[in-house]
Amino acid sequence: MDGEGGSFRLAKSAAVKLSEMGERTKQLGSAMRDPHQQKRIILVIVCVALLLDNMLYMVIVPIIPDYLADLESEQSEHVHLVLHPNTSSANSTNQDNINKDNLDIQIGVLFASKAILQLLVNPLSGTFIDRVGYDIPLLIGLTVMFVSTCIFAFAENYATLFVARSLQGLGSAFADTSGFAMIADKYTEETERSRALGISLAFISFGSLVAPPFGGVLYEFAGKRVPFIVLASVCLVDGVLLLTVIKPFSNRTRENMPVGTPIYKLMIDPYIAVVAGALTMANIPLAFLEPTIANWMETTMHSTQWEMGLTWLPAFFPHVLGVYITVKLAAKNPHLQWFYGALGMVIIGASSCTVPACKTFGQLIAPLCGICFGIALVDTALLPTLAFLVDVRHVSVYGSVYAIADISYSIAYAMGPIVAGQIVHNLGFVQLNLGMGLVNVLYAPALLLLRNVCQMKPSYSERDNLLDEAPQGLYDTIKMEEVRAKKKGYSSAGNCLSVDENGFDSFRAQQSSGQEYT
């Protein structure tokens, strides 16, 4: 009887758990049918993907140099004992200097390989995203990032590490671009879009600044593999969540997606070109200082290892503050987005010029915080502007335009590990910072070209042409309902007047532009 009772209780508890799982699945399904909940879940998935990408990018900073140095010393000692068993200590010292130079070159190439491959793949990934939608490329990016992270964990030579780093660039080209494009597509109102992109930038900052101490602590106490295994596990969970919630292979809305503007046409758009240039210039100081500031701190300040490891950590807080301030200001004065970006570039330039004047670790924190605060202003103001420019001047498909943004970042981070060291060696650390600061200050006036962007009228794109016909699928049906709601003077998102965040009625602007042609 006791055995039968125990079996009955186990069966009953299993039934209760299955019932609870069924209820949770129903709740998740109902949440995905709610547009607001769906947007929030998608934002979480994208933010985790961006967090992982930037953590993997920076987590190797405290790990790889030490790990490669150990590999190099083991190999050089073995070769030295076999080939030159009786050489003098002077020759050994010269050999150590040569090995150190080779190690610096290997580290620079390894760090830059991710951005270089990302730079090469982005034009193709942007076009691919425009063709197939945003969810499948995001899944591809997460899958490649998971594979590259696992390779990092078990790599035992430089060639394998190089393959893993390059694979990460391939995954980033899909994950980052499709993530930003998906946010721009789901958040159509300018205020919501700026807020969502600002949240994603905060996750990027958190990943970049927290990854070095995270990797350094785990590497010190648990070994090389543990940091990468943790990141791979989070990547796997995010991919499963993407498959469960968004269901990319069952999403039929992309069948009726309009054809996006080719990436080469977006590149020659003067407004998009100015924004892309600003994104590159604003990120050059960060990309060039990351591989050079540690050696400068060691030689000029005699900084300890923990000070060099925590150099960028305090800058996380002003970066988040900059994102928050820019989102709030953009909601009140959307026509001043260009000014916020220009102000950010001036702050970056001034902060870069003051870095060489710092004599202590405490003094150095202030200009580094200024650089990250300025980058937050530039990125938060200009990334939504790219989506708005596509809306009003091209077709509202965002893969290619955010591939251009990713190219802008990749240019800075591809040059940083390779070029910055040569500039410091040939000209000096002071000249490097003065040059970066001057470039940012001189580029800031170029953003004046964007001052009248908010007055542009939306283009009558292929997406609108699709809606003039009978709806062909779920995508067209939803968009047709939104257009009907706007014609009645209401928005489907919040039952408010159909005037967008830039201060003009998009439907009325289309009507007036249509009357001009008639």
N, C-alpha and C positions, 0 to 999 in steps of 0.2 A: 504493500500500500504506500509506504514511504517513497519507494522508487517511482510509482505511478504519479504520486503527488508532486514529487520533484520535477518529473518530466512535464507535467501539466503546467507548473509554475514557469519553467523555462520556455515552454511554447507560448504561454501567455505574455511573458516579458518580451519575447521576440516579436510577437504580434503587435504589442504596444509600440516597440521601437520602429517597426515597419510602418505603423500608422503615423507615428511622429515624422518619419522621413517623408512619407507621402504628403503630409500637411505642409512640411517645409518646401517640398518641390512645388506644390500648388501655390504657396505664397510667393516663391521665386518666379513661377510662371505668371502669376497675376502682376507681380512687380514689373516684369519685362513687358507686359501689355500696357502698363502705364508709361507714357512717354517721358515724364519727369524722372521716374525711378530708373528707366532704361538709360537715360543720359547719365545719371549718377553712377550706375554700375559700369558703364563704358568708360567714364572718366577715371574710375578706380583702376580698371584694367590697364588703361593707357599709362596712368601715372606710375603704377608698379613696373611696367615695362621700361619706362624712361628712367626710373630709379635704378633698376637692375643694370641697364646699359651703362649708366654713369658710375655706378659702384664698381662694375667690372673694369671700366676704363681706368679708375683711379686706385683700385685696391692693390694693383701690382706695384705701385710706387714704392712702398717700403719693403716689398717682398723680392721682386725680381733683381734689383741690383745686388743685394746680399746673396741671393741664391746663385746668380750667375758668377759672382766673385768666387764663391765656394767651388763651383764647377770648374772655373778657369784655373784656380789654384791647384785643384786636384790633378787636372790634365797637365798643367805646366810642370808640376813637381814630378809626375810620372815620366814625361818626356825628357825632363832635365836629368833625372837620375839614369835613364837608359842611354841617352846620347852623350851627356857631358858629366860623367861622374866626378871629375877632378877639377872643375872650373872654380875660379876665385869668387869671393863675395862681391867684388866690384861688378863683375859680369852678371852676377845674380841680381844686383840692384838695377842695372840697366835693363835686364830682361823684365823685371817687375814693372818698371816704368812703361816699357813697350806694351806689356800686358794690360796695364791700367788704361792706356790710350785706346787699345783695341776694345777693351770692355766698355769704355764710354761710347765708342762708335756703335757697338752692338746694342747697348741700351737705347741710344737715340733712335736707331733704325727700328728697333722693336716697338718703342713707344709710338713712332710715327706711322708704322705700317697700318694700323687700324684706320687712321684718318685718311691715309692715301687710298686704300682700297674703297673706303666709304665714298671718297671724292669721285672715284672712277665709276662706281656702281650707281650713284644717285641719279644721274640722267636716265638710266634704264629703269630703275625702280620707280621713279616718278611716273614715267609713261605707263609702266605695268600697273601701278595703283590706279591710274585714271581709267584703265581699261577694265579691270576686274573688281574694283571697289576697294574698300579699306580693310576689311576683316581678314581676308585670306593673306594678304601681304603681312599683316601684323602677326598672324600665326606663323608664317614662314620665318619672320624675324625672330620670334621667340624660340622657335625650334633651332635655328642656327646658333643663337646665343647660348642655348642650353648645351648644344654639342661643343661649342668652343670653350665653355666654362668647364665641362668635364675633361676636355683635353688639357686645359690649364692645370687641373688638379693632379693629373697623372703624368704630365710631361716631365722628362728627365734630361732633355738636351735642348740646345738653343733652337735647332730647326723645328722641333715640335712646338716650342713656345711661339715661334714666329708664325707657324700655321694657325695656332689657336688665336693669336692676336689679329691676324688678317681675317680669319673667319668671323671674329667679333665685328669687324668693320662691315662685312657683308650683311650680318644680321642687323646691325644698326641702320644700314641704309634702308632696310625695309621697315623695321620696327619704329624708328623715330619718325620717319616721313609719314607712314600710314597713321601713326598715333596722332600727330599734330593735325593731319588732314581729317581724321575721323572727328576730332574735337570741333574743328571749324565747320564740318558738315552738320553735326548734331546740334551745335549751339549757333543758331542763325541770328539771334539778336546780338547786337554789338556789345552791350553791357555783359550779357551772359558769356559771350565768347571771350571777352577780355578776362573775365573772372576765371573761367575754366583754363585758359592758356596760362594765366598767372599761377594757378594751383599746380599745373604741370611743371612750370619753371621752378617753383619752390621744391618740388620733388627732385628735379634735376640738380639743383643746388645742394640739397640735403645729401643726395647720393655722392656727388663729387667731393664734398667737404668732409663727410663722415667716413667714407671708404678707407682713406689712408690709416687713421687710427684703428678702425675696425680690422683691417687686414694686418696691421703691424702687431696688434695685441694677440690675435689668434695665431699668427705665424710664430710669434715668440713662445707661446705657451702650448699650442696644439699642433704646430707643424704647417707645412706649406699647403697641404691638401684641404684642410678644414675650411678656410674662408671660401674657397671655390665650391666646395660641396654644399655649403650653406646657400650660396647664391644660386647654384644650379637647382636646389630644391625649391627655392622661392620662384624661380623661372618656370619650373615644371608646374607648380600650383597655379601660377598666372595663366599658363597655356591651357590647363584643364578648365579653369574658370572661363576662359575665352570660348572654348569648345562647348561648354555647358550652357552658357548664358546667351552668347551671340549666335552660336551655331552657324559658322561661316559657310559651310558647304550646303546648307539648306536655305540660305538667304537668296531669295529670287528677285529682290528689288534691283540688283545691279543689272538685270537684263534690260531695264529701261533707263539706265543712266545715260545722260547726254554725253557726247564725245567732248572731252576736255580740250582746251587749247594746247597745242604742242609746246613742249618745254622751250624750244629755241625761240618761239615767238614771245613767250613770257620773259625770256632773258633779255630781249632787246626792247622790252617795254621800259621807258626811261624811269618811271616811278618805281617799278619793281627792282630795277638795277640800282637805284639810289638806296633803297631799303637793304638790298643784299650787300652792297658795299659797306653800309653802316654796321650791319651785323658782323662782318669780317673785321673791320677796324676796331670795333668795341671789344672783340674777344682776343685780339692779338696780344694785349698786355698780359692777360691771364695765361694764354697759351705759351708765351715766351718766358714768363717769369717762373712757371712751374718747374721747368728743367734746369733753371740757372740760379734761382734764389738761394737754394740750400748751400751750394758751394760758396756763394758770396757771403752768406751769413756766417759760415764756418771760418772764412778767412778774415773778415772785417770785424765780426762781433764775437768770434770764438764761441758760437752758440753750441749748446748741447744737443744730443740726438732728439730728446723729447721736444725741445723748442722748435727744431726743424720739422719734426713730425706734426706739430700742432700749429704750424704757421698760418694755414688757411682756415682753420676751424672757427676762430672768432668771426670771420667774414660771412659765415652763414647767416647770422642774425641781421646785419644790415641788408643782405641780399633779399631776405624774406620781407623786411621792412620796405625796401624799394618796390618790390612786387605789390605789396598791400597799398602803398601810397599811390602808385601809378594806376592801379585798378580803380581806386576811389576817385582820383582826379579825372580819369578817362570817362567815368560814369557821369560826372558833372559837366565836364568840358571836352567832349569827344573831338571837337575841331582843333584841339591843341595837342594831339598825339605827336605830331612832328616836333613840337617844342619840348615835350618830355624827353624824346629821343635825343634831341640836340643838347639839352641840358645834361643828360646822362653822359654824352661823349665829352663834354667839357669837364665834368667831374672826373671821368676816367683819365683824361689828359693831365689835369692838374695833379691827381693822385700819383700817376706814373712818374711825373717829374720830381716828386718829393721822396720817392722810395730811396734813391741813393744817399739822401741827406740823413737818413736814420742811422743812429749809432747804437741803439739798444733794441732788444726784442720788443719791449713795450712801445717804443716809438714806431716800430715797423707795422704794428697792428693797425694804426690809424689809416695810412695810405692804402693798405691792402683792403681794409673795410670800405674805403672810398671807391676803389676799383670795382669791387663786387656790387656796391650800391649803384654805381653808374651803369654797370652791365644790366642790373635788374631793370633800371629805367628804360634802357634801350630795347632790351628783349621784350618786355611787357608792353611797351608802346607800339613796337613795330611788327611783331608777329601777328597780332590781329589785323594790322593795316594791310599785310599781304593778302589775307583772306578777303578783306573789303575791296582791295584793288581788283582781285579776280572777279568778285561779284559785280562790280560796276563797269569793268572794262573788258571782261572776257566771259567765259562760261564758268558757272559756279561748281567746278570740280577742282579739288584742292591738292591732288597728289603731286603734280609737277611744281606748283609754286612752293610747297614746303620741301620738295627735293632741292629747289634753289636755295632755300634757307639752310638746309642741311649742308649743301655744298659750301655756303658761306662760312659756316662753322668749321667744316673740314679743312678748308684752305688755311685757316689760322692754326688749327691743331696739327696739320700735316707739316707746316713750316716750323712750328715752335721747337720741337725736339732736335731738328737738324740745323736750322738756320740760327737760332738764338745762341747756341754755343759758339758758333763761328764768329758771330758779331761780338760777343763778349771777348773772345780770344784775340780778335784783330783790332777792335776799337775800344772795348771796355764796357763794363756794366753800366757806368754812368751814361755813356753815349746811347746805349740800347734804350734805357728808360726815357731819356730826353727825346729820342727819335719817336718812340711809341706815343709819348704824350703829345708831341707836336702834330703827329699825323691825325690823332683824334680831334684835337682842337681845330685844325684846319678843315677837317671833313665835316664838322658840325653844321656850318652854313649851307651845305648841300641839301640838308633836310628841309630848307625853305621851299624846295620844289614841291613838297607835300602839303603846303599850308592850305591849299584849296581843294584837297582831295575829297573832303567831306561834302563838298557841294556838287560832286559829280553825280550824274543821273545813272541809274542802273541800266546796263546794256540789255537789249532784247535778245537774250541768248537762246541757244537751242533748247535749254530747259523750258523756257517760256513757250517756244514753238510746239514742244511736245504737249503742253497743256491746252493749246488751242484745239487739239483733236480729242476724240473720245479716249478716256483712260484705257491704257492697255494692260495694266497690272497694278499691283499694290502700290508701287512707287508713284505712278501717275495719279492713282485715286487719292492718295494722301495729299499730294501736292495740289490737285484740283480742289479739294476741300479747303486747303489753306488759302488759295486764291479767291475762292468764293467768300470765305470769311473776311478777307481783306477788302473785297468789293463792298461788303456790307458795313465796313468801317470798324471791324473788330479783328483782333488777332487770335489765332487758335491757341496760342500759348497762354495768354493771360487775360483775354477779353478786354483788351485796351485798344485805343485808337491806333490805326495802322500807320503810325509815324515811327520810323526807326530811330535808333539811338543817335544818328547823325543829324537829326532835325529836319528831315524832309520825307514826304509821303512817297514811298517807292512806287506804288501803283499809280498814283497821280502823275509821277514823273514819267512812267512808261506811257500813260495816255497822252501827255503833252508831247512826248517825243514822237509818238505815232501820228499826232495831228500835224506835226511839222512836215512829216513825209507826205501826208495827204494834202 
